[in-house]
Amino acid sequence: MSSMRERMNRLRGSQEAVTEGQPADQPESAQAVVPASARQETAAGSSLAAAVKGDDHEAVWTKLQVTERGNEWGSFLQREVRYSLEHRHGHHMLSELADTALHLKAFHSDESGLAAPAMDNLLFLDLETTGLGAGAGNIPFMAGLAFVEERQFVIIQYLIRHPAEERAMLADLQDRMDSFQYLVTYNGRTFDWPVLAGRFIMNGLDRAELKLKHLDFLHPSRSIWRNTLASCKLSYVEEERLGIHRVDDVPGSEAPAIYFQFLADSNPAPLEGVFVHNELDMLAMACLSIRFGRLLDNRIAGERYAPEKPEEWIRTGLWLERMGQTQQAEALFRIIMETDPEGEPSLLLLAARDKKIGNWERAVLLWQKVAMKGHVLYTSVYEAHIELAMYYEHRAKQLDTALAYAKGAQRVISDRAHLHRADAKRRAEQEALSNRIERLTRKLSR
Amino acid sequence: MLKKKSLLELIDDLRKNENIVNWHEIPPQEAQTRPIPESVDPRIREALHKRGIVELYTHQETAFRIVAAQENIVAVTPTASGKTLCYNLPVLQEIARDDSSRALYLFPTKALAQDQKSELNEIIDEMGIDIKSFTYDGDTSPAIRQKVRLAGHIVITNPDMLHSAILPNHTKWVSLFENLKFIVIDELHTYRGVFGSHVANVIRRLRRICKFYGSDPTFICTSATIANPKELAEQLTGNPMRLIDDNGAPRGRKHFVFYNPPIVNAPLNIRKSSTIEVNNLAKEFLKHKIQTIVFARSRVRVEIILSHIQELVKNEIGSKTIRGYRGGYLPKQRREIERGLRDGEILGVVSTNALELGVDIGQLQVCVMTGYPGSIASTWQQAGRAGRRHGEALIIMVASSTPIDQYVVQNPEYFFDRSPEHARINPENLLILVDHMRCAAYELPFKATEEFGPLDVTDILEYLQEERVLHRNGDMFYWAAQSFPASEISLRSASQENVVIVDQSNVAAVKIIGEMDRFSAMTLLHDEAIYLHEGVQYQVEQLDWDHKKAYVREVDVEYYTDANLAVNLKVLEIDRTNDRGQAAVNYGDVAVNMIPTIFKKIKLTTFENIGSGPIHLPEEELHTSATWLELKQVDPEIGTKTLEQLLLGIANVFQHIVPVLVMCDRGDVHVTPQIKAAHTGLPTIFIYDHYPGGIGLADDVYKRFDEVRESAKNLIRRCPCKEGCPSCIGTEIAGMNGKHRSMQLLSLL
């Protein structure tokens, strides 16, 4: 087809051939090794890339514990890894699922007639796809599933050798899903499930809505760690909060390039890194299930993985409250008040919650803590002053106190004036404050 | 207070004006109607009655009947003839019959889609049936999007949105695609050139997806008057079409007047400014409270005319009742102006061709055009803005001194006797086709034997496989790349690898203000070039050719820049030749090598050359289609120097006339003369498409060359100048009897 290439190059005005599919050089991470946690458990053992030479692809597949499977739609590959429930992954032991899974029912508390979540009705799912988003051309080339069976944590990883195997793989996956009640994912609501649903349609399979109840742990993770972690990516959350340290992990973003290379040369060795990455993601989801189950069971205080920062305590409490666990939430709020993190900006979150439900006493206390002890350059100090000024003006009807706080806010603004440009928002803020002071002064002079 | 004159009185006054060069009267037409067909759902009938519609115009009735027989139609209707009922009636009828049915409406712009939704929802409300129609565009909120996908009976969108958001995510639109009964394409005539060629491919992708979901929708297209509506619709949709042109809408008497401003400098053939004449004419009508629309060709021109007219009439009627209308106004502002025009609160509007499209502003009494709008079709559309169903209407076209304006006003038969232009597309342009095959493969795997347009596409599939964009397995090709191809392809871009124009006037808020194709950028965005964008001057501070970015900063200077481009043409392949003895006309592929050399700074007021500088850019090569004219035998007495001048002059005329004849923008076709063409050594004039691979313009010139040549000769002959002027063959030809000799040369062809 070089004549077509020549024509295209001529029309594009480019001299050299342009390859748009993927970078020509293979990613370095193709040399990935199995992480320590997996090494003891699996027979995959040492680094495959080093162990297997030449074109002996069969040997690589065997080493990877990959076997061929088939159904009426055709064949595909499957890798199976089993972990003992006594396996410890970071802070948690997989067996903890047994008594924590139940508490995840809070995620679907408003629905009746559901089987309660239990260790053996959870299905963990994580896809590795050829691109981003849920567009029609994004193909899941690997689908990882995990579940507990016969006191073992079983990980099944499907792999398609080429896109034509997709239908057979999806049909098998669909069959397996039927035997579970809960689907556990990380960002599955916006990614994994819509992608799968689209693929079922594209492959002419059953298009029913998701029958399983979805437990997407990205959302609670964001609720709790939004500000205290630099990122809520699974690999980041597990390292910072679950005590899991991946070694030589192949980032998910490199998986497509590795797969396209495999499509081109059929050499399975570099896929090992992708298998392991996917496997670790599913172990991490199991640990997150344990973590959220424990939080919902109020087994937090005193544990070594208790929240580290006051903001995390507060956000955990607020999340528990949203999940209907008001008592647990209140217990956490009390702990926060006891530890007395003075000047902590996140106290405003709790104050806002108290204000909303009319718990004025504590709200005022919290605002005062922030207003008096906070760093003068924090926006929170200004906001606390304003809240107090509003409270004393409209609720407590103590106009002089209100004016004092309003003037305090004015001082905060002038103290940090040099830090910010006077944009529209700040000018509006300043104007509102001036109006407030003027109004209070007027009322007081009557 | 002066006595208000009626339009009839003003028309009589105008008849005495000595600058009128042609007066054409279009007789009134009675409405031709037929009863609303029996089969129409009683609820729809009732809703129509409420709107005062008790019978259908013939074209509406025909459309309904033919669509009911599941034939595809293209309805050609002038402005304000009730064309929306041609599609709304069959669509609403079908959805009333079967609630699961779906329809997709395509409009070229978001504004038109919004208009249509409002109009449609009014009828639906009166019908009392729960039919949901939604617009789906960049402004649709994510919450609504979900609803549109699942429950929208009628989805109103634009081709760009279809291309980049709907088709690549078709699995989210299952209920639309499975039940799609109708695809409505309004303003069909706007889908021409590069844009139309892209859209034809988008529709191929759409049909492919419909087929996957088992639907086979009927196409309903509407178009303004062009020469080839049926052919264009068939090319765009890939389906056979029935043409409906039995327009039954009534219209009043129309006076179509050509106005040529008086000559103020006879030797140079310079006329009084058309803008000033337009101001004065418009003032007369507005003073007498006659609703008038003024068309101008650029946004800047709109603002200039607007402020003049407002100033002229402020004492009589108040400037608030005269408004401007152009791209760049906020949607809310536009809606307000449209409403003001409909209910008569606004008396006058000055607009760009933005109001040429189907936006509903009611019917005005007078239309004044500042210069020839560039095509016959466009002129009729603008003219259609004036003319109520009863009573007289007046259309005045005020010519500017450009050659084509002068040609039109002096050859009224060219305008009135000729069918309007052909709309050309070339969906098989290789670059465009390959782009959309990538998108199509992303959407659904390709079968090796699958069709995608009339060409065999196996070569392209194999090429994409080689590029590792597709993966082949058996006889199937699968998308196998990480990218999202639709986001890399713009339907409206002139060529690939556009130069992005970055405004860094405000360092804190650097913004992208536009794009330009790389060939044009060489002469318009080189370092130090003055670039005009929406009437604002920018200077290019740096053109980063490798990264295709031009960094500009707002300036206020007294000059513009003009770059010289050295062009070299190589013939790659001769496809067709028409030997005419002493000359030959050829069509084929050419390579155009371009390198900009220097630029000149030219003072705005006096056109003095006030400086110059070099341009350092690499040579660019454009492969495209061309028609070229070879002079095999030329009277040797003419001499090389003179011949060169004559070729330049003729090329100048072609550059003016060809875009008008083939209906494209001025920049889409380029004309280059060569005294000795590289492949033959003969004097040659090349006319080529300014887009890689060509979009069918040069092809059209080849096919209709006799017409092109005659038009060129006519332009030169009828030009009132003595020895050539900028309106015809240029001015550098004085003293050699240039006009006569140019026509002689043209006669050889």
Interface residues (C-beta under 8 A of the other chain):
Chain A: M1 S3 M4 R5 R7 M8 R10 L11 R12 G13 V18 T19 E20 G21 Q22 T130 G131 L132 G133 A134 G135 A136 G137 I139 H162 P163 A164 P194 A197 G198 R199 I201 M202 R207 P256 A257 F260 L263 A264
Chain B: P168 N169 H170 T171 K172 V174 L430 L431 V434 A441 Y442 E443 L444 P445 D459 I460 E462 Y463 E466 E467 R468 V469 H471 N473 G474 M476 Y478 W479 A480 A481 Q482 S483 F484 P485 Q496 E497 R518 A591 E620 E621 L622 H623 P692 G693
